[in-house]
Amino acid sequence: MSDHLLNPLTVICAGSCFAFSGLFYKLYSDKRQEVQKLKEIPSFQADHHLLRILNASSNKRLHYVAVEGLVQAIGEPISSQYVPRCRGVIQKITVHEHWKYWNSVLKTWVSKVVNKQQTTNTVPFSLVQPGSYTSEVSVRVESPLEASGDYLEQVHQRLRQAKEGLMDAVVRELSGEKPVALEEREELLRVGSPLTAFGELVLEQDKIMRIQPPKDGRSYVLIPSDYKSFIQRYENSANMWSGLTALFGITGLALVAGFIHGALNKDKKN
């Protein structure tokens, strides 16, 4: 029986399963803690209910909350330079050149991105309750460029190949470098898109609600979705790690049990 149990393949397979199960449980536990912390953050929509709560709070301030709504420009929004009838409140345009340089050691051309230029434009904007574009209640988003989060949507990307003439070919051979392409990319935070902001909420004397970077050092975050969808993605991730924990744990136990069962049956026959 001991010969069967000490089978190297059995030990490796079962041990690997238990090791992966332990790793996945650690990831599951960490993700569940993140979900729990997120759920402890008060969440609101940009509506009259939030205005009443903020007005009744001490110092007219909520130190860290999540506020969700639809993006609405305060004044004239930014029009896309490349896409007709596409408007936003934050615009980022990136242009960079793709070049190739001759590597004399490797005897090959090596790609490199150079002359990267980035332009960012913003206009004031606020969050409003879905279906309430004419509502008097809104939450103005302060200093959005200081916030973390992948909240910009890519609306345009174009790669223009460089044209090379006879003189360019001669210069390329002499200098050991050549242009390949010019890449343009435009990203927007579009008007009407859902957005959830995590930060400090204050009520100004003019009865305007503003969400801004927290003064206590906590993260100022903008999420390109509603609050429920954001939490659901975290829970789905936690459930995935939970499922993998169970799968690899059960597989490891099945391997050990199978080999023990086979060994016992062989001993009985002997």
C-alpha positions in Angstrom: 0.0 0.0 0.0 2.9 2.4 0.8 4.3 1.9 -2.7 1.0 3.2 -4.2 0.7 6.1 -1.8 4.3 7.2 -2.5 3.8 7.2 -6.3 5.5 10.4 -7.4 2.8 11.2 -9.9 0.2 11.0 -7.2 2.1 13.2 -4.9 2.8 15.8 -7.6 -0.8 16.0 -8.9 -2.5 16.0 -5.5 0.1 18.4 -4.0 -0.3 20.8 -7.0 -4.1 20.7 -6.6 -4.0 21.5 -2.9 -1.4 24.3 -3.6 -3.5 25.9 -6.3 -6.6 25.5 -4.0 -4.8 27.4 -1.2 -3.7 30.1 -3.6 -7.2 30.6 -5.1 -8.7 30.6 -1.6 -6.3 33.5 -0.6 -7.4 35.4 -3.7 -11.0 34.7 -2.9 -10.6 35.9 0.7 -8.9 39.1 -0.5 -11.6 39.8 -3.0 -14.4 39.2 -0.5 -12.7 41.7 1.9 -12.6 44.2 -0.9 -16.3 43.7 -1.7 -17.2 44.0 2.0 -15.2 47.3 2.3 -16.9 48.6 -0.9 -20.4 47.8 0.4 -19.6 49.7 3.6 -19.2 52.9 1.6 -22.5 54.8 1.5 -23.9 55.0 -2.0 -26.4 57.4 -3.5 -27.9 58.7 -6.7 -27.7 62.3 -7.6 -31.2 63.2 -6.5 -33.3 65.1 -3.9 -32.8 62.3 -1.3 -29.0 62.9 -1.4 -29.5 66.6 -1.1 -31.7 66.2 2.1 -29.1 63.8 3.7 -26.2 66.1 2.9 -28.1 69.2 4.2 -28.8 67.4 7.5 -25.3 66.2 8.0 -22.7 67.9 10.2 -20.8 70.6 8.4 -22.8 69.8 5.3 -20.2 67.2 4.4 -20.0 63.4 3.8 -16.4 62.4 4.1 -16.4 59.4 1.7 -19.4 58.2 -0.4 -20.2 56.8 -3.8 -22.4 58.9 -6.0 -23.7 57.6 -9.3 -25.4 59.4 -12.2 -25.2 60.3 -15.9 -22.6 62.7 -17.1 -24.0 66.1 -18.0 -21.9 69.1 -19.2 -22.1 72.4 -17.5 -22.3 74.6 -20.5 -21.0 73.6 -23.9 -19.5 70.1 -24.2 -16.4 69.2 -26.1 -16.9 67.9 -29.7 -14.9 65.0 -31.0 -12.3 66.0 -33.5 -12.8 62.8 -35.5 -16.3 61.4 -34.8 -19.4 63.4 -35.8 -22.0 64.2 -33.2 -19.9 62.7 -30.5 -19.5 64.9 -27.4 -17.9 64.7 -24.1 -16.6 66.5 -21.0 -13.1 65.1 -20.9 -11.1 64.6 -24.1 -7.6 63.1 -24.4 -5.9 63.1 -27.8 -2.7 61.1 -28.2 -0.4 61.2 -31.2 2.9 59.3 -31.5 5.2 58.1 -34.2 6.3 54.6 -34.7 10.0 54.3 -35.9 12.4 51.5 -36.6 16.1 51.6 -35.7 18.8 49.4 -37.0 20.4 47.3 -34.3 23.9 46.4 -35.5 24.3 43.8 -32.7 21.2 41.9 -33.5 21.4 42.7 -37.2 17.7 43.6 -37.3 15.3 46.5 -37.2 13.9 47.4 -33.7 10.6 49.2 -33.2 10.3 52.2 -31.0 7.6 54.8 -30.2 8.9 58.4 -30.3 7.6 62.0 -30.2 4.6 61.2 -28.2 2.2 64.1 -27.8 -0.8 64.2 -25.5 -3.5 66.9 -25.2 -6.2 66.8 -22.6 -9.2 69.1 -22.6 -11.9 69.3 -20.0 -15.1 71.3 -19.3 -17.1 71.4 -16.0 -19.6 68.6 -15.6 -22.0 67.1 -13.1 -23.8 63.9 -12.4 -27.6 63.8 -12.7 -30.2 61.1 -12.0 -31.0 59.0 -15.1 -34.0 60.4 -16.9 -33.6 63.8 -15.1 -31.6 65.9 -17.5 -33.8 68.9 -16.6 -33.6 68.2 -12.8 -32.3 71.0 -10.6 -30.5 68.5 -8.5 -27.0 67.5 -9.6 -23.6 66.7 -8.2 -20.7 68.7 -9.7 -17.5 66.6 -10.2 -14.4 68.6 -9.1 -10.9 67.9 -10.3 -11.7 64.9 -12.4 -8.1 64.6 -13.8 -6.9 63.9 -10.2 -9.1 60.8 -10.0 -8.0 57.3 -10.8 -10.0 54.9 -12.9 -10.3 53.9 -16.5 -13.3 56.1 -17.3 -12.4 57.3 -20.8 -13.8 55.6 -23.8 -11.7 55.3 -27.0 -13.8 56.7 -29.8 -11.2 57.0 -32.5 -7.9 55.3 -33.5 -6.1 55.5 -36.8 -2.7 54.3 -37.9 -1.3 56.1 -41.0 1.6 54.3 -42.7 4.6 56.5 -43.5 5.2 57.1 -47.2 8.8 56.6 -48.3 10.4 58.0 -51.4 13.8 57.3 -53.0 15.6 60.0 -51.0 14.0 58.7 -47.8 15.4 55.3 -48.6 18.9 56.6 -49.0 18.7 58.6 -45.8 17.4 55.5 -44.0 20.3 53.4 -45.0 22.8 56.2 -43.9 21.1 57.0 -40.6 19.9 53.6 -39.6 16.4 54.8 -38.8 13.1 55.0 -40.6 9.5 56.2 -39.9 6.9 53.5 -39.9 3.6 55.0 -39.0 1.8 57.8 -37.2 -0.9 56.7 -34.7 -3.8 59.0 -33.6 -6.0 58.1 -30.7 -8.9 60.0 -29.1 -10.6 59.2 -25.8 -13.7 60.8 -24.3 -15.8 60.8 -21.2 -19.0 61.1 -23.2 -22.1 63.1 -22.3 -24.9 60.8 -21.1 -22.6 57.9 -20.0 -23.0 56.4 -16.5 -20.4 57.3 -14.0 -19.9 56.5 -10.3 -17.6 58.8 -8.3 -16.0 57.8 -5.0 -14.9 60.8 -2.9 -15.8 63.5 -0.4 -19.2 65.2 -0.9 -19.8 68.8 0.2 -22.7 71.2 0.0 -21.7 74.7 -0.9 -23.5 77.9 0.3 -25.1 78.1 -3.1 -26.8 74.7 -2.4 -24.6 73.1 -5.1 -23.4 69.5 -4.2 -19.8 68.8 -5.2 -17.8 65.6 -5.0 -14.1 66.2 -4.7 -10.8 64.4 -3.7 -11.0 63.3 -0.1 -8.9 65.3 2.4 -8.3 62.1 4.6 -6.1 60.5 1.9 -8.6 58.0 0.6 -8.8 57.3 -3.1 -10.6 59.6 -5.4 -12.0 57.3 -8.1 -14.3 57.6 -11.2 -15.9 54.3 -12.4 -17.5 54.2 -15.9 -20.6 52.3 -14.7 -23.4 52.4 -12.2 -22.7 51.4 -8.6 -24.6 48.1 -8.8 -22.7 46.9 -11.9 -19.4 47.9 -10.3 -20.1 45.8 -7.1 -21.4 42.9 -9.3 -18.1 42.7 -11.2 -16.2 42.4 -7.9 -18.6 39.7 -6.6 -18.3 37.8 -9.9 -14.5 37.8 -9.5 -14.8 36.6 -5.9 -17.2 33.8 -7.0 -14.7 32.7 -9.7 -11.9 32.3 -7.2 -14.3 30.5 -4.9 -15.2 28.1 -7.6 -11.6 27.4 -8.5 -10.8 26.8 -4.8 -13.5 24.2 -4.6 -12.6 22.6 -8.0 -8.9 22.1 -7.2 -9.5 21.1 -3.6 -12.0 18.4 -4.6 -9.7 17.2 -7.4 -6.9 16.8 -5.0 -9.0 14.9 -2.5 -10.4 12.7 -5.3 -6.8 11.8 -6.4 -5.8 10.9 -2.9 -9.0 8.9 -2.3 -8.7 7.1 -5.6 -5.2 6.0 -5.0 -5.9 4.9 -1.4 -8.9 3.0 -2.6 -6.9 1.3 -5.3 -4.2 0.4 -2.9 -6.6 -1.1 -0.4 -8.3 -3.2 -3.1 -4.9 -4.5 -4.2 -3.9 -5.4 -0.6 -7.1 -7.3 -0.2 -6.5 -9.3 -3.3 -3.0 -10.2 -2.2 
